[in-house]
Amino acid sequence: MSNRSNRVLVPEAKEGLNKFKMESANEVGVNLKQGYNGDLTSREAGSVGGNMVKKMVEAYEKGL
């Protein structure tokens, strides 16, 4: 059995997650394309993911 940690648990949320990812990439100045983005550096990909996590933590803290 394969254990993939990057699968979307709620398939209906996939479009929203992609939109969130594109917005985060735009904010940090990384040019993402629809589909394959294997040409990104680790730093660029990490900055997008880090920005997404930062925004999710802020949203959670605001809700407390």
ROSE-4610 file (N, C-alpha, C; in Angstrom, 1 decimal, always signed):
// ROSE-4610
residu = [M/M/M/S/S/S/N/N/N/R/R/R/S/S/S/N/N/N/R/R/R/V/V/V/L/L/L/V/V/V/P/P/P/E/E/E/A/A/A/K/K/K/E/E/E/G/G/G/L/L/L/N/N/N/K/K/K/F/F/F/K/K/K/M/M/M/E/E/E/S/S/S/A/A/A/N/N/N/E/E/E/V/V/V/G/G/G/V/V/V/N/N/N/L/L/L/K/K/K/Q/Q/Q/G/G/G/Y/Y/Y/N/N/N/G/G/G/D/D/D/L/L/L/T/T/T/S/S/S/R/R/R/E/E/E/A/A/A/G/G/G/S/S/S/V/V/V/G/G/G/G/G/G/N/N/N/M/M/M/V/V/V/K/K/K/K/K/K/M/M/M/V/V/V/E/E/E/A/A/A/Y/Y/Y/E/E/E/K/K/K/G/G/G/L/L/L]
num = [1/1/1/2/2/2/3/3/3/4/4/4/5/5/5/6/6/6/7/7/7/8/8/8/9/9/9/10/10/10/11/11/11/12/12/12/13/13/13/14/14/14/15/15/15/16/16/16/17/17/17/18/18/18/19/19/19/20/20/20/21/21/21/22/22/22/23/23/23/24/24/24/25/25/25/26/26/26/27/27/27/28/28/28/29/29/29/30/30/30/31/31/31/32/32/32/33/33/33/34/34/34/35/35/35/36/36/36/37/37/37/38/38/38/39/39/39/40/40/40/41/41/41/42/42/42/43/43/43/44/44/44/45/45/45/46/46/46/47/47/47/48/48/48/49/49/49/50/50/50/51/51/51/52/52/52/53/53/53/54/54/54/55/55/55/56/56/56/57/57/57/58/58/58/59/59/59/60/60/60/61/61/61/62/62/62/63/63/63/64/64/64]
x = [+0.8/+0.0/+0.9/+0.6/+1.4/+0.9/+1.8/+1.5/+1.9/+1.0/+1.4/+0.9/+1.8/+1.4/+0.9/+1.1/+0.7/-0.7/-1.4/-2.7/-3.8/-4.7/-5.8/-6.8/-7.1/-8.1/-9.5/-9.8/-11.1/-11.0/-11.3/-11.1/-11.8/-12.9/-13.6/-12.7/-11.7/-10.9/-9.7/-9.5/-8.3/-8.2/-9.3/-9.3/-8.9/-9.5/-9.2/-7.7/-7.2/-5.8/-4.9/-5.2/-4.4/-4.5/-5.7/-5.8/-5.0/-5.0/-4.3/-2.8/-2.3/-0.9/-0.5/-1.3/-1.0/-0.9/-1.9/-1.8/-0.6/-0.2/+1.0/+2.2/+2.3/+3.5/+3.6/+2.4/+2.4/+2.9/+2.5/+3.0/+4.5/+5.1/+6.5/+7.3/+6.7/+7.4/+7.9/+7.2/+7.6/+6.5/+7.0/+6.1/+5.8/+4.6/+4.1/+3.3/+3.4/+2.5/+1.5/+0.4/-0.5/+0.2/+0.1/+0.8/+2.1/+3.1/+4.4/+5.3/+5.9/+6.7/+8.1/+8.6/+9.8/+11.1/+10.9/+12.0/+12.3/+11.4/+11.6/+12.8/+13.5/+14.6/+13.9/+14.7/+14.2/+13.8/+14.6/+14.3/+13.0/+12.7/+11.4/+10.2/+10.4/+9.3/+9.1/+10.1/+10.0/+9.4/+9.7/+9.1/+7.6/+7.2/+5.7/+5.1/+5.6/+5.0/+5.1/+6.2/+6.3/+5.3/+5.1/+4.1/+2.7/+2.4/+1.1/+0.9/+1.9/+1.8/+1.7/+2.4/+2.4/+0.9/+0.3/-1.0/-2.1/-1.9/-2.8/-2.7/-1.5/-1.3/-1.9/-1.7/-2.3/-3.8/-4.4/-5.9/-6.4/-5.6/-6.0/-6.0/-4.9/-4.7/-5.8/-6.1/-7.2/-8.5/-8.7/-10.0/-10.1/-9.0/-9.0/-9.7]
y = [-1.2/+0.0/+1.2/+2.2/+3.4/+4.4/+5.1/+6.1/+7.5/+8.2/+9.5/+10.6/+11.4/+12.4/+13.7/+13.8/+15.0/+14.8/+13.8/+13.6/+14.6/+15.0/+15.8/+14.9/+15.2/+14.4/+14.7/+15.9/+16.3/+16.7/+15.8/+16.2/+17.5/+17.8/+19.1/+20.3/+20.2/+21.3/+21.5/+20.6/+20.7/+22.0/+22.4/+23.7/+24.9/+24.9/+26.0/+26.0/+24.8/+24.7/+25.2/+24.9/+25.3/+26.8/+27.4/+28.9/+29.5/+28.9/+29.4/+29.4/+28.3/+28.1/+29.2/+29.4/+30.5/+31.8/+32.2/+33.4/+33.6/+32.6/+32.6/+32.8/+32.1/+32.2/+33.6/+34.2/+35.6/+36.5/+36.3/+37.2/+37.2/+36.0/+35.9/+36.1/+36.3/+36.6/+35.4/+34.3/+33.0/+32.8/+32.6/+32.4/+30.9/+30.6/+29.2/+29.1/+27.9/+27.6/+26.6/+26.5/+25.4/+24.1/+23.1/+21.8/+21.7/+21.2/+20.9/+22.1/+22.1/+23.2/+22.7/+21.6/+21.0/+21.9/+23.0/+23.8/+24.8/+24.8/+25.7/+25.3/+26.3/+25.9/+25.5/+24.8/+24.4/+25.6/+26.7/+27.9/+28.5/+28.5/+29.1/+28.2/+26.9/+26.0/+26.1/+26.2/+26.4/+27.7/+28.7/+30.0/+30.0/+29.3/+29.2/+28.4/+27.3/+26.4/+27.1/+27.8/+28.5/+29.6/+30.3/+31.4/+30.9/+29.7/+29.1/+28.7/+28.1/+27.7/+28.9/+29.9/+31.2/+31.7/+31.8/+32.3/+31.4/+30.1/+29.2/+29.3/+29.5/+29.7/+31.0/+32.1/+33.4/+33.3/+32.6/+32.4/+31.6/+30.6/+29.8/+30.7/+31.4/+32.2/+33.3/+33.8/+34.9/+34.3/+33.0/+32.4/+32.0/+32.0/+31.6/+32.6]
z = [+0.0/+0.0/+0.0/-0.9/-1.0/+0.0/+0.6/+1.6/+1.0/+0.3/-0.3/+0.6/+1.1/+2.0/+1.3/+0.0/-0.7/-1.5/-1.1/-1.8/-1.1/-1.9/-1.4/-0.8/+0.5/+1.3/+0.9/+0.5/+0.0/-1.4/-2.4/-3.8/-4.2/-3.6/-4.0/-3.6/-2.8/-2.3/-3.2/-4.2/-5.0/-5.8/-6.4/-7.1/-6.2/-5.0/-4.1/-3.6/-3.4/-3.1/-4.2/-5.4/-6.5/-6.7/-6.4/-6.5/-5.4/-4.2/-3.0/-3.3/-4.0/-4.3/-5.3/-6.3/-7.3/-6.7/-5.8/-5.1/-4.3/-3.5/-2.7/-3.5/-4.7/-5.6/-6.1/-6.5/-7.0/-5.9/-4.7/-3.6/-3.3/-3.5/-3.3/-4.5/-5.7/-6.9/-7.7/-7.5/-8.2/-9.3/-10.5/-11.7/-11.8/-11.3/-11.5/-12.8/-13.4/-14.6/-14.1/-14.9/-14.7/-15.1/-14.3/-14.6/-14.0/-14.8/-14.3/-14.0/-12.9/-12.5/-12.0/-12.6/-12.1/-12.4/-13.1/-13.3/-12.2/-11.2/-10.1/-9.2/-8.6/-7.7/-6.4/-5.5/-4.2/-3.4/-3.5/-2.8/-3.2/-4.6/-5.0/-4.6/-4.7/-4.3/-2.8/-2.0/-0.6/-0.1/-0.9/-0.5/-0.7/-1.8/-2.0/-0.9/-0.6/+0.5/+1.8/+2.1/+3.4/+3.5/+2.4/+2.4/+2.6/+2.0/+2.2/+3.7/+4.3/+5.7/+6.6/+6.3/+7.1/+7.1/+5.9/+5.8/+6.5/+6.4/+7.1/+8.6/+9.1/+10.6/+11.0/+10.2/+10.6/+10.6/+9.6/+9.6/+10.8/+11.2/+12.3/+13.6/+13.8/+15.0/+15.0/+13.9/+13.8/+14.3/+14.0/+14.4/+15.8/+16.6/+18.0/+18.9]
